[in-house]
Amino acid sequence: MKANKNGALPSRDSIDKAYKWKLEDLYASDKLWEEGFNEVRKMISDIEKYHGKLAADSATLVACQRDTEELMSKAETVFAYARMRRDEDNGNATFQAYTDRAMALLTEASAAISFIVPEIVAMDEAVLNKFLAENKELEPYKHFIASNLRMKAHILTGREEQILALAGEMAEASSEIYSMYNNADIRFPYIKDENGKKVELTKGRYIKFMESTNREVRKDAFTALYKTYAGVQNTMASTLSNNVKKDKFFSEIRKYNSSMEASLDSDNISPDVYNNLIDTVDKNMKLLHRYVDLRKKILKLDELHMYDLYVPLVEEPETDIPYEKALEMIKKGLEPLGEKYVSDIGNAFESGWIDVFENRGKTSGAYSWGNYMSHPFILLNYQGTLDDVFTIAHEGGHAMHSFYTNKKQRYINSHYTIFLAEVASTVNESLLVEYMLKNTTDKKKKAYLLNHRLESFRGTLYRQTMFAEFEKIIHGRAGKGGALTAEELNRTYHDLNKKYYGKGMLVDEDIMHEWSRIPHFYTSFYVYKYATGISAATSLATRMLAEGKPAVDKYLEFLASGCSEYSLELLKKAGVDLTTPKPVQDALNVFEATLNEMEKII
């Protein structure tokens, strides 16, 4: 989708319907959404009848669980429709209001069921075990019950849990304020593109500018973006600082030693996994420094700047890849996953799951989302680059994970952890790049793909670990009562960039503001999962390509498992043990092997 003649982004109305997602699959009209909204409100009132009665008998416990599943799945549908409509154009006041109402309703629903976990945890375990033994209809809820018993020490009284649930909407204030500014209100200046034409800088166009072979375009885009964020650095520091304080509050009220421990415990993951990741990457920092030196050498630069990190080391063999061609490339690359997987993802491509092109006000980046009661949806801001092709494959991995899980699991076990989600998405990327590398004899194209794989490791394993280390530092500082001023955040972030990129990189001052534009920092201790995800995915993809059907069958079973067991256990069944540093080290070994090959071919 091209920009308007004046270089501005197109309006939502001007996007061809064929490239828009079909949110009508959730609600055929806004009127039906209102009816769904009112239905959920009634269900919220009805759930109260179970309050204080869960220990009465196993049938009551089953009935409550089933009614809760229906309530929450419908509440999430109401919210998903409203939020995705807002994501189409964050400046649309109607859907801003819908989202606010839906968020309030979801908070109300969460508060209404907040008595359930405390009541289950308060029950005599002998009684619970009797219920489980006598009533087979409780079988799907076994893991849910066991998980909550495991966290018994951190679950509060029913009234306290209700208060925390009611505070949920207020607790998201920092994230919501940041999101509205970063997606709706922020405006970047116009810069000149490669042809000397003035074009509006947007977050969606930024990476494409950073991949430009014209160094002045890269520098201008880099400077314009970060100067804009620098102009609001105190506001951004305030929103992030208060989000960190929110996490500190909830971790302390639930009797955890730290925000990190509280966040990781929801997945039953020890902080050792987080710290092992940082430590293992730290021991392999010289590989990244070596890659930086190679980049500097190939680009023939006296100084390598931060804005030189994304330009391909060789010219892209294909430019402006049509969206339809991208889909065909992905289906070919995913053939090792079997005919059914390729058929299912092909159906997703053709059935209105995806919102493709950028328009004014649209939420930046990409995601896969939806709800239990419908197929998943994918938001893109497709610009036609090879990175965008990999983004489709990545988000397609998320979507198929949800699709297969929702088909097999009940709602209670459908919410697979984000820790697992990044495995499914990155497996798709790994298979796609391997397919491309194996199916080219063109030295230039092979060099480009090797560079792309190197960049995937740099951006996903090294960079996300740097983000994870940044979070560890700032949450640790806040945990000890330290301040998170703009100056402190800038200094910390700049120092980490110097550590990760080494002496071969001139770390520009403007990069200190990059933390301001990373929305994932508002979902704390999230980004490390990208790094563990690429590590697990590299291992799984390697096994499937080497072993074929047996490994593929285990992987497809993993995709349909949801959260029916703990994340680390599900990965072990698929063949990866992330309780040890080995998968991370193995992934870094692949990075080194790719680096060796790149050094030979250039």
Residue pairs with C-beta under 8 A, 6 or more apart in sequence:
1 10
1 15
1 19
1 356
1 357
1 358
1 359
1 382
2 10
3 9
3 10
3 199
3 200
4 10
7 190
7 197
7 198
7 199
7 200
8 200
8 360
9 200
9 202
9 358
9 359
9 360
10 357
10 358
10 359
10 360
11 359
11 360
12 88
12 89
12 359
12 360
12 361
12 362
14 359
15 357
15 359
19 323
19 354
19 355
19 356
19 357
20 88
20 352
20 355
20 356
21 84
21 352
21 353
21 354
21 355
21 377
21 378
21 379
22 351
22 352
22 353
23 81
23 84
23 85
23 377
25 352
25 374
25 375
26 33
26 77
26 80
26 81
26 371
26 373
26 374
27 33
27 36
27 77
27 81
30 98
33 78
33 81
33 82
33 98
36 74
36 77
36 78
36 81
37 78
37 101
37 102
37 105
39 74
40 71
40 74
40 75
40 78
40 105
40 109
41 105
41 108
43 67
43 70
43 71
43 74
43 109
44 71
44 105
44 108
44 109
44 112
46 67
47 64
47 67
47 68
47 71
47 112
47 113
48 112
50 60
50 63
50 64
50 67
50 115
50 116
51 115
52 115
52 119
53 60
53 64
54 60
54 61
54 64
54 116
54 119
54 120
54 123
55 119
55 123
55 124
55 127
57 131
58 130
58 131
58 132
58 134
58 135
58 137
58 138
59 135
61 120
61 131
61 135
61 138
62 135
62 137
62 138
62 141
64 116
65 138
65 141
65 144
65 412
68 113
68 116
69 410
69 411
69 412
70 411
71 109
71 112
71 113
72 109
72 113
72 411
73 371
73 372
73 373
73 411
74 373
75 105
75 106
75 109
76 106
76 371
76 372
76 373
77 371
77 372
77 373
77 374
78 102
78 105
78 106
79 99
79 102
79 103
79 105
79 106
80 369
80 370
80 371
80 374
80 377
81 98
81 102
82 95
82 98
82 99
82 101
82 102
83 99
83 102
84 369
84 377
84 379
85 92
85 95
85 98
85 99
86 92
86 95
86 96
86 98
86 99
86 363
87 362
87 363
87 379
88 95
88 355
88 359
88 361
88 362
89 95
89 359
89 360
89 361
89 362
90 96
90 180
90 183
90 184
90 361
90 362
90 363
91 184
91 360
91 361
92 361
103 169
103 172
104 169
107 165
107 166
107 168
107 169
110 165
110 168
111 162
111 165
111 166
111 168
114 158
114 161
114 162
114 164
114 165
115 158
115 161
115 162
117 148
117 155
117 161
118 155
118 156
118 157
118 158
118 161
119 158
120 128
120 145
120 148
120 149
121 148
121 149
121 152
121 155
125 149
128 145
128 149
131 138
132 138
132 139
132 142
132 145
138 145
140 409
140 410
140 412
140 413
141 412
143 413
143 563
143 564
143 565
144 412
144 413
147 268
147 566
148 155
150 268
151 265
153 255
154 254
154 255
154 256
154 262
154 265
155 161
155 254
156 164
156 253
156 254
164 250
164 253
171 246
171 250
173 242
174 239
174 240
174 242
174 243
174 246
174 522
175 239
175 243
175 522
175 523
177 239
178 236
178 239
178 240
178 243
178 519
178 522
179 519
179 522
181 232
181 235
182 364
182 517
182 519
183 361
183 363
183 364
184 361
186 228
187 228
188 200
188 201
188 202
188 203
188 224
188 225
188 228
189 201
189 224
189 228
190 198
190 199
190 200
190 201
191 198
191 199
191 201
191 209
191 217
191 220
191 221
191 224
192 198
192 199
192 217
192 220
193 199
193 209
193 212
193 217
194 212
194 213
194 214
194 217
199 205
201 209
201 221
201 224
201 225
202 358
202 364
203 364
203 365
203 517
204 358
204 364
204 381
204 383
205 358
205 383
206 221
206 225
207 310
207 383
207 385
207 387
208 383
208 385
209 217
209 218
209 220
209 221
210 218
210 221
210 222
210 307
210 309
210 310
210 311
211 310
211 311
211 312
211 316
211 385
211 387
212 218
212 221
212 311
213 311
213 315
215 307
215 308
215 311
218 307
218 308
218 310
218 311
219 305
219 307
221 307
222 305
222 306
222 307
222 508
222 510
223 510
225 517
226 510
226 511
226 513
226 514
227 510
229 236
229 513
229 514
229 516
229 517
230 510
230 513
232 516
233 486
233 490
233 513
233 516
234 486
236 486
236 515
236 516
237 484
237 485
237 486
237 489
239 522
240 474
240 484
240 489
240 515
240 516
240 521
240 522
241 478
241 483
241 484
241 485
243 521
243 522
243 524
244 259
244 474
244 475
244 478
244 484
244 524
245 478
247 259
247 262
247 263
247 475
247 524
248 259
248 475
248 478
248 479
250 259
250 262
251 257
251 258
251 259
251 261
251 262
251 263
254 262
256 262
256 265
258 271
258 475
258 476
258 479
259 475
259 478
259 479
259 524
259 525
260 271
260 274
260 472
260 475
260 525
261 271
263 524
263 525
264 270
264 271
264 273
264 274
264 525
266 417
267 417
267 419
267 566
267 567
268 566
268 567
268 568
269 419
269 567
269 568
270 579
272 579
273 532
273 568
273 578
273 579
274 468
274 472
274 525
274 528
276 580
276 581
276 584
277 465
277 468
277 528
277 531
277 532
277 584
278 465
278 468
278 469
278 472
279 581
280 581
280 584
280 585
280 588
281 461
281 462
281 465
281 531
281 584
281 588
284 585
284 588
285 499
285 500
285 502
287 588
287 591
287 592
287 595
288 458
288 462
288 500
288 501
288 502
289 501
289 502
289 503
289 504
290 595
291 454
291 458
291 595
292 304
292 501
292 502
292 504
292 505
293 504
294 313
294 595
294 598
294 599
294 602
295 304
295 308
295 309
295 313
296 304
296 308
296 504
298 313
298 314
298 602
299 308
299 311
299 313
301 308
303 506
304 504
304 505
304 506
305 505
305 506
305 508
306 497
306 505
306 506
306 507
306 508
306 510
306 511
307 508
309 458
310 455
312 448
312 451
312 452
313 447
313 448
313 451
313 598
313 602
314 444
314 447
314 448
314 451
314 602
315 444
315 448
316 385
316 386
316 448
317 442
317 444
317 445
317 448
318 386
319 384
319 385
320 384
321 329
321 384
321 385
321 386
321 388
321 389
322 384
323 356
323 382
323 384
326 382
326 388
326 389
326 392
327 346
327 349
327 392
329 389
329 432
329 436
330 345
330 389
330 392
330 393
330 396
330 428
330 432
331 342
331 345
331 346
331 349
332 435
333 393
333 428
333 431
333 432
333 433
333 434
333 435
333 436
334 341
334 342
334 345
334 393
334 428
334 431
334 432
335 342
335 435
336 431
336 544
336 545
336 548
336 552
337 431
337 544
337 552
337 555
337 556
338 549
338 552
338 556
341 400
341 556
344 400
344 403
345 396
345 399
345 400
348 354
348 375
348 376
348 378
348 396
348 399
348 400
348 403
349 396
351 375
353 375
353 376
353 377
353 378
353 399
354 377
354 378
354 379
354 380
354 392
355 362
355 377
355 378
355 379
355 380
356 380
356 382
357 380
357 381
357 382
358 381
358 382
358 383
362 379
362 381
363 379
364 381
365 379
365 381
365 519
366 378
366 379
366 380
366 381
366 391
366 394
366 395
367 378
367 379
367 395
367 398
368 376
368 377
368 378
368 379
368 395
368 396
368 398
368 399
368 402
368 425
369 376
369 377
369 379
370 376
370 377
370 399
370 402
372 406
372 411
372 414
375 399
375 403
376 398
376 399
376 402
376 403
377 399
378 392
378 395
378 396
378 398
378 399
379 395
380 388
380 391
380 392
380 395
382 388
382 391
382 392
386 448
386 452
387 452
389 432
390 429
390 432
390 433
390 452
390 456
393 428
393 429
393 432
394 425
394 426
394 428
394 429
395 425
396 425
396 428
397 424
397 425
397 426
397 427
397 428
397 429
398 421
398 424
398 425
400 424
400 559
401 416
401 420
401 421
401 424
401 425
401 559
402 414
402 416
404 556
404 559
404 560
405 413
405 414
405 416
405 559
405 560
405 561
405 562
406 414
406 562
407 560
408 560
408 561
408 562
409 560
409 561
409 562
409 564
413 562
413 563
413 564
414 562
414 563
415 562
415 563
416 561
416 562
416 563
416 567
417 563
417 567
418 526
418 529
419 529
419 532
419 533
419 567
420 558
420 563
420 567
420 570
420 571
421 529
421 533
422 529
422 530
422 532
422 533
422 534
422 537
423 533
423 536
423 537
423 540
423 571
424 537
424 559
425 533
425 537
426 460
426 530
426 533
426 534
426 536
426 537
426 538
427 537
427 540
427 541
427 544
427 555
429 456
429 537
430 537
430 538
430 541
431 541
431 544
431 545
433 449
433 452
433 453
433 456
434 541
434 545
436 449
437 446
437 449
437 450
437 453
440 446
440 449
443 601
446 601
447 598
447 601
447 602
450 594
450 597
450 598
450 601
451 598
453 594
454 591
454 594
454 595
454 598
456 534
457 534
457 587
457 588
457 590
457 591
457 594
460 530
460 531
460 533
460 534
461 531
461 534
461 535
461 584
461 587
461 588
461 591
462 500
463 500
464 527
464 528
464 530
464 531
465 528
465 531
466 496
466 497
466 500
467 518
467 520
467 521
467 527
467 528
468 525
468 527
468 528
468 531
469 496
470 492
470 493
470 496
470 515
470 521
471 521
471 524
471 525
471 527
471 528
473 492
473 496
474 484
474 489
474 492
475 524
475 525
477 483
477 484
477 488
478 484
482 488
489 515
490 512
490 513
490 515
491 512
493 511
493 512
493 513
493 514
493 515
494 507
494 509
494 511
494 512
497 505
497 507
497 511
497 512
498 505
498 507
501 507
515 521
518 527
520 526
520 527
521 527
531 584
532 578
532 583
532 584
534 587
535 578
535 583
535 584
535 586
535 587
536 571
536 576
536 578
536 583
538 583
538 586
538 587
538 590
539 575
539 576
539 583
539 586
539 587
540 551
540 555
540 574
540 575
540 576
542 590
543 551
543 575
544 551
544 552
544 555
551 575
554 573
554 574
554 575
555 574
557 573
557 574
558 570
558 571
558 573
558 574
561 570
564 570
565 573
568 577
568 578
568 579
571 577
571 578
576 583
577 583
578 584
